Amino acid sequence: MMKKEKKQPLKEREIGKESPHNPSNSPGTLWIVPTPIGNLEDITLRALRILQEVDKIAAEDTRNTRKLLTHFDIHKPLISYHDHNEKQRSETITLDLQRGLSIALVSDAGMPGISDPGFQVIQQVIEKNLPLEILPGASAFVNALVGSGLPNGKFVFEGFLSRERKERKKRLESLKEEERTMIFYESPHRIKETLKDMGEIFGPRRGTIARELTKRYEEFIRGSIASLLEGLEKAPLKGEMVLVIEGFQGKKEESFQGLSLEEHLLLVMETGLSKKDAVKKVAKDRGIPKREVYDVGIDFEQE
Ligand code: SAM
């Protein structure tokens, strides 16, 4: 059981609600604790304190979490909580909480419940009206979105697409006219196939591969879907990655309406196309000769 004189979370201390005495019959709290997605410095002070104070830690992979905890000199009983025992474990966790134990839930990296186990126990805790606290912290999609340079005012998180091509294509078809920036988690083994499918289904769009975030070889590769694919054909990418794809920008004929020829050309060049290809595309989109596009006076040499 948690010690009676345990420190209260900062939130409560700040607003002066600190109480050294937990009523002995009150239920324990489930703490959702994000962990680093690469750089160990990204764990928060609050996360460390909560991990130190709880009675138990439920972990996606106890061996991985043990390593993390040992690094921070935290020694707590661990229980496993993963995709295959989520339902049964959620029940034992809620029983423990009802008995007054406090439990932290962590996944291998990032925010539990985001493409990771956690949803079921969170649902049960809410249903049973037990205390739940979510700590803020690392999650790969946030860094990927912000670093992508794509509009981030509105976005959709799609997580992992299906491994089955047919299913994957069906999902992409349903997203064809999605106007918000889309975020996908993807494995290095499937990224090429996924981009191919996206190119076929979405047509020309901007995209970013955000790779190895917060790690030594972090990289943002920005360009058109076609140029990302071209890069992958030349050199496959390793490591963990997030794919961020521009939303639907309206029909081709509409997408340059209201833009001057120069603005249109600049916009197309921003998608990562070479100058030559950008001129070709703008000329084709507008149904005008390439010469006319070259004449807009943007400072570049004809190729
Ligand atoms: N819960 C995690 C989160 O909050 O981001 C996601 C876990 S999910 C099982 C793992 C996927 O997240 C990876 O395949 C990759 O798509 C993405 N990911 C996790 N860490 C990453 C990193 N450091 N760089 C890029 N992508 C990462």
Residues whose N, C-alpha, C, O or C-beta is under 5 A from the ligand:
A	BS01	SAM	I37 G38 A109 G110 M111 P112 I114 S115 D116 A138 S139 A140 F141 Y185 E186 A210 R211 E212 L213 E240 M241 V242
